[in-house]
């Protein structure tokens, strides 16, 4: 039985992870859970899976959870902690075999890094971990002979395809993107697109930030950066193709001209099940593939005039060092301002580009350096918001 720690259990990935565990009785035990402020859902999860340890974002939420569990008659209570230290403890418990890192933002970075330092296998569903601190994370894993298991559908697909050959036999990766809600929107209309339009993703139902990042294609840019770190490819070897059907999640091209593609239904439970069960595959009767969807498979080049954030992501990875960290921090600030209707849609890429030009590069020797640079880039992005206010 594999013993799990789930960072971000009340988010989309965390909820799907617990659903997969429920579908596979006897194969997993949940040892620890962490969440932000969603006390009600965390209480339901604790009652359902009975973890030994739980951590919330802050003390108030932890106290509320403790009260809620007592009222529900939950006995014995798990140990309940809070804050960054509580999350670190959840990821490094001796009883945990596999940590699922699915928190949103850099908040989960220290705990994920701590898990690797303590020798835990990590399944990554948190983009910011590799985007902000890719070198530190991959070096920590390599030094301990640990494999980072990707949960994102695109990287998960690459991981599956690469099992068909040696790493040195693969020469190019292709990540697919639906193109989001603005694939065919006239270019002159893009800068003034509404929040509601940007959140209307044609394929996936996700959190607000990642949905906006999909509309700008920054999300795909983050995935390019992740792929470089996960699989040891240069930015020039990782390509993006627009694929509106979202049936093919990724492709791997080998030196002999062979190309392997990973296809599946658009359901996050599939890559989650793969990561939880790796290196085995477990049967599922819940994800029958619609073969009719193969009647039309379209692929095209992304237009960086339409999606400048994708170009900025490639630029940040090619510049290296701290630029991807600044890219993520600036994007998070800009997207939050857009969602609050403080800036127009077209300002997101401009703010990110300005930050990349105006924040000095630095090398990271530890996680504290990453977090410090993240805050500097955020501060710079906030300074620039006034230039682009609605």
Secondary structure, DSSP 4 states (H G I P E B T S, - for coil): -EEEEEETTTSHHHHHHHHHHHHSTTSEEEEEEE-SS-HHHHHHHHHHH--SEEEESSHHHHHHHHHHHHHTT-SSPPEEEEHHHHHHHHHH-TT-SEEEE--SSGGGHHHHHHHHHTT-EEEE--HHHHHHHHHHHHHHHHHTT-PEEE-SHHHHHHHHHHTTS-GGGEEEEEEEE--GGGSSS-HHHHTT--HHHHT--SS----HHHHHHHHHTHHHHHHHHHHHHHHT--GGGEEEEE-TT--EEEEEEETTS-EEEEE--S-HHHHHHHHHHTTS----SS----GGGGG----EE--TTT-HHHHHHHHHHHH-TTHHHHHHHHHHHHHHHHHTTSB-TTHHHHHHHHHHHHS-----SSHHHHHHHHHHHHHHHHHHGGGGB-
